[in-house]
Amino acid sequence: MPQFEAMNAQVVGVSADAPGTLGAFAKENNISKQVLAADWPRREMLQKYDAMVTDEKSPIYRYAKRAYFILDKNGTVKYIKVMDSPLNILSAEEVIKAVKESGAA
């Protein structure tokens, strides 16, 4: 991801899966970038940023939503985008634009 490295930005994946499951997924898919577990099992981070389905009647209750967070070097959240559908994915260009506009880089 040279575009992000050029901005001194670090890309980190965050998953709502259990750490063991997450490690196996990263190994199986040869993922070399940092992947973190989102405060599993309580998922408080996801709830705080409305990045989890909380409707008990939903068939995907307590599933994580696809979300993008940009933090500055001090850990301050500068940008949040929670997607309505997990099939919606921001392009690298959209994320780069968000990093620049947020002032995080």
PDB file as gemmi writes it, atoms N, CA and C in Angstrom:
CRYST1    1.000    1.000    1.000  90.00  90.00  90.00 P 1                      
ATOM      1  N   MET A   1       0.815  -1.167   0.000  1.00  0.00           N  
ATOM      2  CA  MET A   1       0.000   0.000   0.000  1.00  0.00           C  
ATOM      3  C   MET A   1       0.872   1.249   0.000  1.00  0.00           C  
ATOM      4  N   PRO A   2       1.604   1.410  -1.054  1.00  0.00           N  
ATOM      5  CA  PRO A   2       2.544   2.529  -1.123  1.00  0.00           C  
ATOM      6  C   PRO A   2       1.894   3.901  -1.024  1.00  0.00           C  
ATOM      7  N   GLN A   3       0.620   4.022  -1.486  1.00  0.00           N  
ATOM      8  CA  GLN A   3      -0.055   5.321  -1.414  1.00  0.00           C  
ATOM      9  C   GLN A   3      -0.180   5.791   0.034  1.00  0.00           C  
ATOM     10  N   PHE A   4      -0.460   4.860   0.930  1.00  0.00           N  
ATOM     11  CA  PHE A   4      -0.615   5.207   2.336  1.00  0.00           C  
ATOM     12  C   PHE A   4       0.734   5.428   2.996  1.00  0.00           C  
ATOM     13  N   GLU A   5       1.703   4.597   2.648  1.00  0.00           N  
ATOM     14  CA  GLU A   5       3.039   4.748   3.206  1.00  0.00           C  
ATOM     15  C   GLU A   5       3.631   6.097   2.829  1.00  0.00           C  
ATOM     16  N   ALA A   6       3.339   6.587   1.629  1.00  0.00           N  
ATOM     17  CA  ALA A   6       3.837   7.885   1.184  1.00  0.00           C  
ATOM     18  C   ALA A   6       3.293   9.024   2.048  1.00  0.00           C  
ATOM     19  N   MET A   7       2.147   8.813   2.679  1.00  0.00           N  
ATOM     20  CA  MET A   7       1.549   9.821   3.556  1.00  0.00           C  
ATOM     21  C   MET A   7       1.896   9.551   5.019  1.00  0.00           C  
ATOM     22  N   ASN A   8       2.782   8.593   5.268  1.00  0.00           N  
ATOM     23  CA  ASN A   8       3.114   8.151   6.629  1.00  0.00           C  
ATOM     24  C   ASN A   8       1.884   7.646   7.371  1.00  0.00           C  
ATOM     25  N   ALA A   9       0.971   7.030   6.629  1.00  0.00           N  
ATOM     26  CA  ALA A   9      -0.247   6.471   7.217  1.00  0.00           C  
ATOM     27  C   ALA A   9      -0.086   4.965   7.343  1.00  0.00           C  
ATOM     28  N   GLN A  10      -0.605   4.415   8.411  1.00  0.00           N  
ATOM     29  CA  GLN A  10      -0.553   2.977   8.642  1.00  0.00           C  
ATOM     30  C   GLN A  10      -1.957   2.404   8.504  1.00  0.00           C  
ATOM     31  N   VAL A  11      -2.089   1.354   7.733  1.00  0.00           N  
ATOM     32  CA  VAL A  11      -3.377   0.699   7.540  1.00  0.00           C  
ATOM     33  C   VAL A  11      -3.445  -0.488   8.500  1.00  0.00           C  
ATOM     34  N   VAL A  12      -4.529  -0.546   9.267  1.00  0.00           N  
ATOM     35  CA  VAL A  12      -4.721  -1.615  10.238  1.00  0.00           C  
ATOM     36  C   VAL A  12      -6.131  -2.154  10.066  1.00  0.00           C  
ATOM     37  N   GLY A  13      -6.257  -3.449   9.958  1.00  0.00           N  
ATOM     38  CA  GLY A  13      -7.569  -4.072   9.902  1.00  0.00           C  
ATOM     39  C   GLY A  13      -8.057  -4.358  11.306  1.00  0.00           C  
ATOM     40  N   VAL A  14      -9.344  -4.153  11.540  1.00  0.00           N  
ATOM     41  CA  VAL A  14      -9.946  -4.456  12.835  1.00  0.00           C  
ATOM     42  C   VAL A  14     -11.131  -5.362  12.577  1.00  0.00           C  
ATOM     43  N   SER A  15     -11.218  -6.433  13.335  1.00  0.00           N  
ATOM     44  CA  SER A  15     -12.286  -7.405  13.144  1.00  0.00           C  
ATOM     45  C   SER A  15     -13.010  -7.661  14.459  1.00  0.00           C  
ATOM     46  N   ALA A  16     -14.268  -8.021  14.358  1.00  0.00           N  
ATOM     47  CA  ALA A  16     -15.053  -8.370  15.540  1.00  0.00           C  
ATOM     48  C   ALA A  16     -14.924  -9.847  15.888  1.00  0.00           C  
ATOM     49  N   ASP A  17     -14.129 -10.580  15.125  1.00  0.00           N  
ATOM     50  CA  ASP A  17     -13.939 -12.003  15.386  1.00  0.00           C  
ATOM     51  C   ASP A  17     -13.037 -12.226  16.593  1.00  0.00           C  
ATOM     52  N   ALA A  18     -13.109 -13.411  17.145  1.00  0.00           N  
ATOM     53  CA  ALA A  18     -12.236 -13.787  18.257  1.00  0.00           C  
ATOM     54  C   ALA A  18     -10.783 -13.781  17.791  1.00  0.00           C  
ATOM     55  N   PRO A  19      -9.848 -13.423  18.668  1.00  0.00           N  
ATOM     56  CA  PRO A  19      -8.446 -13.345  18.268  1.00  0.00           C  
ATOM     57  C   PRO A  19      -7.918 -14.607  17.589  1.00  0.00           C  
ATOM     58  N   GLY A  20      -8.277 -15.785  18.085  1.00  0.00           N  
ATOM     59  CA  GLY A  20      -7.807 -17.033  17.471  1.00  0.00           C  
ATOM     60  C   GLY A  20      -8.328 -17.202  16.052  1.00  0.00           C  
ATOM     61  N   THR A  21      -9.586 -16.896  15.849  1.00  0.00           N  
ATOM     62  CA  THR A  21     -10.191 -16.965  14.519  1.00  0.00           C  
ATOM     63  C   THR A  21      -9.525 -15.967  13.588  1.00  0.00           C  
ATOM     64  N   LEU A  22      -9.283 -14.775  14.110  1.00  0.00           N  
ATOM     65  CA  LEU A  22      -8.658 -13.719  13.336  1.00  0.00           C  
ATOM     66  C   LEU A  22      -7.240 -14.101  12.910  1.00  0.00           C  
ATOM     67  N   GLY A  23      -6.481 -14.691  13.825  1.00  0.00           N  
ATOM     68  CA  GLY A  23      -5.125 -15.138  13.505  1.00  0.00           C  
ATOM     69  C   GLY A  23      -5.126 -16.214  12.435  1.00  0.00           C  
ATOM     70  N   ALA A  24      -6.043 -17.148  12.541  1.00  0.00           N  
ATOM     71  CA  ALA A  24      -6.142 -18.219  11.541  1.00  0.00           C  
ATOM     72  C   ALA A  24      -6.525 -17.645  10.178  1.00  0.00           C  
ATOM     73  N   PHE A  25      -7.438 -16.674  10.156  1.00  0.00           N  
ATOM     74  CA  PHE A  25      -7.850 -16.034   8.900  1.00  0.00           C  
ATOM     75  C   PHE A  25      -6.660 -15.322   8.253  1.00  0.00           C  
ATOM     76  N   ALA A  26      -5.918 -14.570   9.051  1.00  0.00           N  
ATOM     77  CA  ALA A  26      -4.764 -13.843   8.515  1.00  0.00           C  
ATOM     78  C   ALA A  26      -3.722 -14.813   7.955  1.00  0.00           C  
ATOM     79  N   LYS A  27      -3.488 -15.904   8.662  1.00  0.00           N  
ATOM     80  CA  LYS A  27      -2.507 -16.892   8.199  1.00  0.00           C  
ATOM     81  C   LYS A  27      -2.979 -17.571   6.911  1.00  0.00           C  
ATOM     82  N   GLU A  28      -4.241 -17.993   6.892  1.00  0.00           N  
ATOM     83  CA  GLU A  28      -4.804 -18.686   5.734  1.00  0.00           C  
ATOM     84  C   GLU A  28      -4.810 -17.810   4.482  1.00  0.00           C  
ATOM     85  N   ASN A  29      -5.023 -16.503   4.676  1.00  0.00           N  
ATOM     86  CA  ASN A  29      -5.107 -15.579   3.551  1.00  0.00           C  
ATOM     87  C   ASN A  29      -3.820 -14.795   3.318  1.00  0.00           C  
ATOM     88  N   ASN A  30      -2.756 -15.205   4.001  1.00  0.00           N  
ATOM     89  CA  ASN A  30      -1.442 -14.596   3.829  1.00  0.00           C  
ATOM     90  C   ASN A  30      -1.493 -13.073   4.006  1.00  0.00           C  
ATOM     91  N   ILE A  31      -2.166 -12.627   5.061  1.00  0.00           N  
ATOM     92  CA  ILE A  31      -2.282 -11.196   5.348  1.00  0.00           C  
ATOM     93  C   ILE A  31      -1.102 -10.800   6.224  1.00  0.00           C  
ATOM     94  N   SER A  32      -0.313  -9.892   5.706  1.00  0.00           N  
ATOM     95  CA  SER A  32       0.876  -9.484   6.444  1.00  0.00           C  
ATOM     96  C   SER A  32       0.684  -8.161   7.182  1.00  0.00           C  
ATOM     97  N   LYS A  33      -0.389  -7.440   6.878  1.00  0.00           N  
ATOM     98  CA  LYS A  33      -0.660  -6.184   7.578  1.00  0.00           C  
ATOM     99  C   LYS A  33      -1.236  -6.489   8.953  1.00  0.00           C  
ATOM    100  N   GLN A  34      -1.134  -5.512   9.824  1.00  0.00           N  
ATOM    101  CA  GLN A  34      -1.623  -5.671  11.178  1.00  0.00           C  
ATOM    102  C   GLN A  34      -3.143  -5.816  11.195  1.00  0.00           C  
ATOM    103  N   VAL A  35      -3.632  -6.817  11.917  1.00  0.00           N  
ATOM    104  CA  VAL A  35      -5.066  -7.048  12.065  1.00  0.00           C  
ATOM    105  C   VAL A  35      -5.347  -7.180  13.563  1.00  0.00           C  
ATOM    106  N   LEU A  36      -6.306  -6.428  14.047  1.00  0.00           N  
ATOM    107  CA  LEU A  36      -6.620  -6.393  15.471  1.00  0.00           C  
ATOM    108  C   LEU A  36      -8.027  -6.899  15.738  1.00  0.00           C  
ATOM    109  N   ALA A  37      -8.236  -7.408  16.938  1.00  0.00           N  
ATOM    110  CA  ALA A  37      -9.571  -7.821  17.368  1.00  0.00           C  
ATOM    111  C   ALA A  37     -10.221  -6.636  18.078  1.00  0.00           C  
ATOM    112  N   ALA A  38     -11.447  -6.318  17.720  1.00  0.00           N  
ATOM    113  CA  ALA A  38     -12.167  -5.162  18.279  1.00  0.00           C  
ATOM    114  C   ALA A  38     -12.729  -5.498  19.651  1.00  0.00           C  
ATOM    115  N   ASP A  39     -11.927  -5.339  20.664  1.00  0.00           N  
ATOM    116  CA  ASP A  39     -12.269  -5.576  22.069  1.00  0.00           C  
ATOM    117  C   ASP A  39     -13.215  -6.756  22.260  1.00  0.00           C  
ATOM    118  N   TRP A  40     -12.857  -7.844  21.630  1.00  0.00           N  
ATOM    119  CA  TRP A  40     -13.644  -9.065  21.700  1.00  0.00           C  
ATOM    120  C   TRP A  40     -13.627  -9.600  23.116  1.00  0.00           C  
ATOM    121  N   PRO A  41     -14.678 -10.125  23.697  1.00  0.00           N  
ATOM    122  CA  PRO A  41     -15.975 -10.438  23.090  1.00  0.00           C  
ATOM    123  C   PRO A  41     -17.039  -9.358  23.288  1.00  0.00           C  
ATOM    124  N   ARG A  42     -16.762  -8.307  24.062  1.00  0.00           N  
ATOM    125  CA  ARG A  42     -17.832  -7.353  24.387  1.00  0.00           C  
ATOM    126  C   ARG A  42     -18.148  -6.382  23.250  1.00  0.00           C  
ATOM    127  N   ARG A  43     -17.193  -6.105  22.397  1.00  0.00           N  
ATOM    128  CA  ARG A  43     -17.396  -5.260  21.220  1.00  0.00           C  
ATOM    129  C   ARG A  43     -17.884  -3.850  21.566  1.00  0.00           C  
ATOM    130  N   GLU A  44     -17.406  -3.307  22.671  1.00  0.00           N  
ATOM    131  CA  GLU A  44     -17.835  -1.980  23.106  1.00  0.00           C  
ATOM    132  C   GLU A  44     -17.447  -0.897  22.100  1.00  0.00           C  
ATOM    133  N   MET A  45     -16.278  -1.046  21.475  1.00  0.00           N  
ATOM    134  CA  MET A  45     -15.840  -0.061  20.491  1.00  0.00           C  
ATOM    135  C   MET A  45     -16.846   0.028  19.348  1.00  0.00           C  
ATOM    136  N   LEU A  46     -17.299  -1.127  18.874  1.00  0.00           N  
ATOM    137  CA  LEU A  46     -18.248  -1.149  17.766  1.00  0.00           C  
ATOM    138  C   LEU A  46     -19.552  -0.460  18.153  1.00  0.00           C  
ATOM    139  N   GLN A  47     -20.022  -0.717  19.360  1.00  0.00           N  
ATOM    140  CA  GLN A  47     -21.259  -0.090  19.814  1.00  0.00           C  
ATOM    141  C   GLN A  47     -21.088   1.415  19.971  1.00  0.00           C  
ATOM    142  N   LYS A  48     -19.959   1.841  20.502  1.00  0.00           N  
ATOM    143  CA  LYS A  48     -19.701   3.268  20.734  1.00  0.00           C  
ATOM    144  C   LYS A  48     -19.764   4.063  19.435  1.00  0.00           C  
ATOM    145  N   TYR A  49     -19.286   3.475  18.352  1.00  0.00           N  
ATOM    146  CA  TYR A  49     -19.246   4.182  17.072  1.00  0.00           C  
ATOM    147  C   TYR A  49     -20.357   3.744  16.125  1.00  0.00           C  
ATOM    148  N   ASP A  50     -21.396   3.107  16.665  1.00  0.00           N  
ATOM    149  CA  ASP A  50     -22.549   2.652  15.877  1.00  0.00           C  
ATOM    150  C   ASP A  50     -22.101   1.785  14.703  1.00  0.00           C  
ATOM    151  N   ALA A  51     -21.133   0.941  14.969  1.00  0.00           N  
ATOM    152  CA  ALA A  51     -20.585   0.070  13.930  1.00  0.00           C  
ATOM    153  C   ALA A  51     -20.956  -1.388  14.181  1.00  0.00           C  
ATOM    154  N   MET A  52     -22.087  -1.595  14.851  1.00  0.00           N  
ATOM    155  CA  MET A  52     -22.563  -2.948  15.110  1.00  0.00           C  
ATOM    156  C   MET A  52     -24.080  -2.958  15.003  1.00  0.00           C  
ATOM    157  N   VAL A  53     -24.623  -4.014  14.441  1.00  0.00           N  
ATOM    158  CA  VAL A  53     -26.071  -4.163  14.350  1.00  0.00           C  
ATOM    159  C   VAL A  53     -26.600  -4.466  15.747  1.00  0.00           C  
ATOM    160  N   THR A  54     -27.444  -3.577  16.268  1.00  0.00           N  
ATOM    161  CA  THR A  54     -27.945  -3.740  17.631  1.00  0.00           C  
ATOM    162  C   THR A  54     -29.437  -4.051  17.693  1.00  0.00           C  
ATOM    163  N   ASP A  55     -30.064  -4.227  16.547  1.00  0.00           N  
ATOM    164  CA  ASP A  55     -31.479  -4.586  16.498  1.00  0.00           C  
ATOM    165  C   ASP A  55     -31.617  -6.077  16.788  1.00  0.00           C  
ATOM    166  N   GLU A  56     -32.171  -6.401  17.934  1.00  0.00           N  
ATOM    167  CA  GLU A  56     -32.299  -7.803  18.347  1.00  0.00           C  
ATOM    168  C   GLU A  56     -33.137  -8.636  17.387  1.00  0.00           C  
ATOM    169  N   LYS A  57     -33.977  -8.005  16.592  1.00  0.00           N  
ATOM    170  CA  LYS A  57     -34.810  -8.728  15.635  1.00  0.00           C  
ATOM    171  C   LYS A  57     -34.085  -8.997  14.319  1.00  0.00           C  
ATOM    172  N   SER A  58     -32.936  -8.404  14.157  1.00  0.00           N  
ATOM    173  CA  SER A  58     -32.175  -8.579  12.914  1.00  0.00           C  
ATOM    174  C   SER A  58     -31.516  -9.956  12.879  1.00  0.00           C  
ATOM    175  N   PRO A  59     -31.494 -10.588  11.721  1.00  0.00           N  
ATOM    176  CA  PRO A  59     -30.821 -11.891  11.618  1.00  0.00           C  
ATOM    177  C   PRO A  59     -29.297 -11.771  11.784  1.00  0.00           C  
ATOM    178  N   ILE A  60     -28.793 -10.546  11.720  1.00  0.00           N  
ATOM    179  CA  ILE A  60     -27.345 -10.355  11.906  1.00  0.00           C  
ATOM    180  C   ILE A  60     -27.066  -9.555  13.184  1.00  0.00           C  
ATOM    181  N   TYR A  61     -27.914  -9.717  14.176  1.00  0.00           N  
ATOM    182  CA  TYR A  61     -27.769  -9.045  15.468  1.00  0.00           C  
ATOM    183  C   TYR A  61     -26.371  -9.264  16.028  1.00  0.00           C  
ATOM    184  N   ARG A  62     -25.758  -8.180  16.464  1.00  0.00           N  
ATOM    185  CA  ARG A  62     -24.409  -8.133  17.051  1.00  0.00           C  
ATOM    186  C   ARG A  62     -23.292  -8.403  16.039  1.00  0.00           C  
ATOM    187  N   TYR A  63     -23.590  -8.312  14.764  1.00  0.00           N  
ATOM    188  CA  TYR A  63     -22.543  -8.390  13.748  1.00  0.00           C  
ATOM    189  C   TYR A  63     -21.949  -7.003  13.552  1.00  0.00           C  
ATOM    190  N   ALA A  64     -20.674  -6.963  13.230  1.00  0.00           N  
ATOM    191  CA  ALA A  64     -20.024  -5.686  12.953  1.00  0.00           C  
ATOM    192  C   ALA A  64     -20.435  -5.174  11.582  1.00  0.00           C  
ATOM    193  N   LYS A  65     -20.570  -3.869  11.490  1.00  0.00           N  
ATOM    194  CA  LYS A  65     -20.798  -3.220  10.206  1.00  0.00           C  
ATOM    195  C   LYS A  65     -19.422  -2.888   9.616  1.00  0.00           C  
ATOM    196  N   ARG A  66     -19.347  -2.767   8.298  1.00  0.00           N  
ATOM    197  CA  ARG A  66     -18.096  -2.324   7.678  1.00  0.00           C  
ATOM    198  C   ARG A  66     -17.933  -0.844   8.003  1.00  0.00           C  
ATOM    199  N   ALA A  67     -16.793  -0.489   8.554  1.00  0.00           N  
ATOM    200  CA  ALA A  67     -16.567   0.891   8.964  1.00  0.00           C  
ATOM    201  C   ALA A  67     -15.116   1.291   8.725  1.00  0.00           C  
ATOM    202  N   TYR A  68     -14.927   2.568   8.547  1.00  0.00           N  
ATOM    203  CA  TYR A  68     -13.597   3.138   8.335  1.00  0.00           C  
ATOM    204  C   TYR A  68     -13.364   4.198   9.405  1.00  0.00           C  
ATOM    205  N   PHE A  69     -12.216   4.134  10.050  1.00  0.00           N  
ATOM    206  CA  PHE A  69     -11.833   5.096  11.064  1.00  0.00           C  
ATOM    207  C   PHE A  69     -10.453   5.623  10.714  1.00  0.00           C  
ATOM    208  N   ILE A  70     -10.280   6.919  10.824  1.00  0.00           N  
ATOM    209  CA  ILE A  70      -8.967   7.524  10.616  1.00  0.00           C  
ATOM    210  C   ILE A  70      -8.607   8.228  11.916  1.00  0.00           C  
ATOM    211  N   LEU A  71      -7.449   7.860  12.445  1.00  0.00           N  
ATOM    212  CA  LEU A  71      -6.948   8.454  13.675  1.00  0.00           C  
ATOM    213  C   LEU A  71      -5.677   9.218  13.370  1.00  0.00           C  
ATOM    214  N   ASP A  72      -5.442  10.287  14.116  1.00  0.00           N  
ATOM    215  CA  ASP A  72      -4.186  10.999  13.936  1.00  0.00           C  
ATOM    216  C   ASP A  72      -3.105  10.327  14.776  1.00  0.00           C  
ATOM    217  N   LYS A  73      -1.914  10.898  14.779  1.00  0.00           N  
ATOM    218  CA  LYS A  73      -0.780  10.289  15.487  1.00  0.00           C  
ATOM    219  C   LYS A  73      -0.993  10.221  16.993  1.00  0.00           C  
ATOM    220  N   ASN A  74      -1.908  11.030  17.514  1.00  0.00           N  
ATOM    221  CA  ASN A  74      -2.198  11.025  18.947  1.00  0.00           C  
ATOM    222  C   ASN A  74      -3.324  10.068  19.318  1.00  0.00           C  
ATOM    223  N   GLY A  75      -3.901   9.398  18.311  1.00  0.00           N  
ATOM    224  CA  GLY A  75      -4.996   8.467  18.569  1.00  0.00           C  
ATOM    225  C   GLY A  75      -6.363   9.115  18.575  1.00  0.00           C  
ATOM    226  N   THR A  76      -6.447  10.379  18.176  1.00  0.00           N  
ATOM    227  CA  THR A  76      -7.729  11.076  18.111  1.00  0.00           C  
ATOM    228  C   THR A  76      -8.453  10.680  16.829  1.00  0.00           C  
ATOM    229  N   VAL A  77      -9.707  10.273  16.968  1.00  0.00           N  
ATOM    230  CA  VAL A  77     -10.497   9.893  15.803  1.00  0.00           C  
ATOM    231  C   VAL A  77     -10.814  11.152  14.995  1.00  0.00           C  
ATOM    232  N   LYS A  78     -10.403  11.157  13.737  1.00  0.00           N  
ATOM    233  CA  LYS A  78     -10.596  12.308  12.859  1.00  0.00           C  
ATOM    234  C   LYS A  78     -11.655  12.078  11.795  1.00  0.00           C  
ATOM    235  N   TYR A  79     -11.997  10.809  11.556  1.00  0.00           N  
ATOM    236  CA  TYR A  79     -12.937  10.483  10.474  1.00  0.00           C  
ATOM    237  C   TYR A  79     -13.579   9.146  10.781  1.00  0.00           C  
ATOM    238  N   ILE A  80     -14.882   9.084  10.568  1.00  0.00           N  
ATOM    239  CA  ILE A  80     -15.626   7.825  10.724  1.00  0.00           C  
ATOM    240  C   ILE A  80     -16.586   7.700   9.550  1.00  0.00           C  
ATOM    241  N   LYS A  81     -16.609   6.551   8.960  1.00  0.00           N  
ATOM    242  CA  LYS A  81     -17.587   6.247   7.897  1.00  0.00           C  
ATOM    243  C   LYS A  81     -18.066   4.823   8.152  1.00  0.00           C  
ATOM    244  N   VAL A  82     -19.331   4.693   8.540  1.00  0.00           N  
ATOM    245  CA  VAL A  82     -19.938   3.387   8.769  1.00  0.00           C  
ATOM    246  C   VAL A  82     -20.840   3.105   7.574  1.00  0.00           C  
ATOM    247  N   MET A  83     -20.623   1.988   6.936  1.00  0.00           N  
ATOM    248  CA  MET A  83     -21.344   1.649   5.719  1.00  0.00           C  
ATOM    249  C   MET A  83     -22.689   1.002   6.046  1.00  0.00           C  
ATOM    250  N   ASP A  84     -23.684   1.284   5.214  1.00  0.00           N  
ATOM    251  CA  ASP A  84     -25.012   0.699   5.389  1.00  0.00           C  
ATOM    252  C   ASP A  84     -25.015  -0.791   5.062  1.00  0.00           C  
ATOM    253  N   SER A  85     -24.173  -1.183   4.135  1.00  0.00           N  
ATOM    254  CA  SER A  85     -24.101  -2.576   3.712  1.00  0.00           C  
ATOM    255  C   SER A  85     -22.652  -3.048   3.753  1.00  0.00           C  
ATOM    256  N   PRO A  86     -22.409  -4.279   4.199  1.00  0.00           N  
ATOM    257  CA  PRO A  86     -21.035  -4.787   4.206  1.00  0.00           C  
ATOM    258  C   PRO A  86     -20.469  -4.972   2.799  1.00  0.00           C  
ATOM    259  N   LEU A  87     -21.326  -4.913   1.805  1.00  0.00           N  
ATOM    260  CA  LEU A  87     -20.865  -5.037   0.424  1.00  0.00           C  
ATOM    261  C   LEU A  87     -20.297  -3.722  -0.106  1.00  0.00           C  
ATOM    262  N   ASN A  88     -20.612  -2.621   0.579  1.00  0.00           N  
ATOM    263  CA  ASN A  88     -20.084  -1.325   0.170  1.00  0.00           C  
ATOM    264  C   ASN A  88     -18.672  -1.165   0.717  1.00  0.00           C  
ATOM    265  N   ILE A  89     -17.751  -0.896  -0.183  1.00  0.00           N  
ATOM    266  CA  ILE A  89     -16.350  -0.765   0.196  1.00  0.00           C  
ATOM    267  C   ILE A  89     -15.806   0.526  -0.401  1.00  0.00           C  
ATOM    268  N   LEU A  90     -15.122   1.317   0.419  1.00  0.00           N  
ATOM    269  CA  LEU A  90     -14.492   2.522  -0.099  1.00  0.00           C  
ATOM    270  C   LEU A  90     -13.268   2.137  -0.920  1.00  0.00           C  
ATOM    271  N   SER A  91     -13.037   2.872  -1.978  1.00  0.00           N  
ATOM    272  CA  SER A  91     -11.831   2.642  -2.779  1.00  0.00           C  
ATOM    273  C   SER A  91     -10.626   3.235  -2.040  1.00  0.00           C  
ATOM    274  N   ALA A  92      -9.444   2.813  -2.430  1.00  0.00           N  
ATOM    275  CA  ALA A  92      -8.227   3.373  -1.838  1.00  0.00           C  
ATOM    276  C   ALA A  92      -8.190   4.880  -2.036  1.00  0.00           C  
ATOM    277  N   GLU A  93      -8.638   5.352  -3.183  1.00  0.00           N  
ATOM    278  CA  GLU A  93      -8.635   6.784  -3.466  1.00  0.00           C  
ATOM    279  C   GLU A  93      -9.557   7.541  -2.505  1.00  0.00           C  
ATOM    280  N   GLU A  94     -10.717   6.945  -2.194  1.00  0.00           N  
ATOM    281  CA  GLU A  94     -11.643   7.588  -1.263  1.00  0.00           C  
ATOM    282  C   GLU A  94     -11.040   7.666   0.137  1.00  0.00           C  
ATOM    283  N   VAL A  95     -10.341   6.627   0.534  1.00  0.00           N  
ATOM    284  CA  VAL A  95      -9.726   6.620   1.870  1.00  0.00           C  
ATOM    285  C   VAL A  95      -8.573   7.613   1.902  1.00  0.00           C  
ATOM    286  N   ILE A  96      -7.768   7.672   0.862  1.00  0.00           N  
ATOM    287  CA  ILE A  96      -6.666   8.632   0.800  1.00  0.00           C  
ATOM    288  C   ILE A  96      -7.212  10.050   0.887  1.00  0.00           C  
ATOM    289  N   LYS A  97      -8.288  10.331   0.174  1.00  0.00           N  
ATOM    290  CA  LYS A  97      -8.908  11.647   0.216  1.00  0.00           C  
ATOM    291  C   LYS A  97      -9.368  11.972   1.643  1.00  0.00           C  
ATOM    292  N   ALA A  98      -9.970  10.992   2.309  1.00  0.00           N  
ATOM    293  CA  ALA A  98     -10.439  11.189   3.675  1.00  0.00           C  
ATOM    294  C   ALA A  98      -9.274  11.446   4.634  1.00  0.00           C  
ATOM    295  N   VAL A  99      -8.163  10.739   4.431  1.00  0.00           N  
ATOM    296  CA  VAL A  99      -6.976  10.964   5.279  1.00  0.00           C  
ATOM    297  C   VAL A  99      -6.495  12.400   5.096  1.00  0.00           C  
ATOM    298  N   LYS A 100      -6.389  12.832   3.857  1.00  0.00           N  
ATOM    299  CA  LYS A 100      -5.915  14.195   3.595  1.00  0.00           C  
ATOM    300  C   LYS A 100      -6.870  15.246   4.162  1.00  0.00           C  
ATOM    301  N   GLU A 101      -8.158  15.064   3.935  1.00  0.00           N  
ATOM    302  CA  GLU A 101      -9.145  16.049   4.393  1.00  0.00           C  
ATOM    303  C   GLU A 101      -9.297  16.069   5.907  1.00  0.00           C  
ATOM    304  N   SER A 102      -9.023  14.952   6.563  1.00  0.00           N  
ATOM    305  CA  SER A 102      -9.156  14.881   8.027  1.00  0.00           C  
ATOM    306  C   SER A 102      -8.017  15.572   8.746  1.00  0.00           C  
ATOM    307  N   GLY A 103      -6.915  15.784   8.028  1.00  0.00           N  
ATOM    308  CA  GLY A 103      -5.736  16.385   8.660  1.00  0.00           C  
ATOM    309  C   GLY A 103      -4.952  15.403   9.499  1.00  0.00           C  
ATOM    310  N   ALA A 104      -5.249  14.123   9.380  1.00  0.00           N  
ATOM    311  CA  ALA A 104      -4.578  13.111  10.199  1.00  0.00           C  
ATOM    312  C   ALA A 104      -3.174  12.796   9.716  1.00  0.00           C  
ATOM    313  N   ALA A 105      -2.909  13.022   8.433  1.00  0.00           N  
ATOM    314  CA  ALA A 105      -1.595  12.673   7.880  1.00  0.00           C  
ATOM    315  C   ALA A 105      -0.627  13.829   8.007  1.00  0.00           C  
TER     316      ALA A 105                                                      
END                                                                             
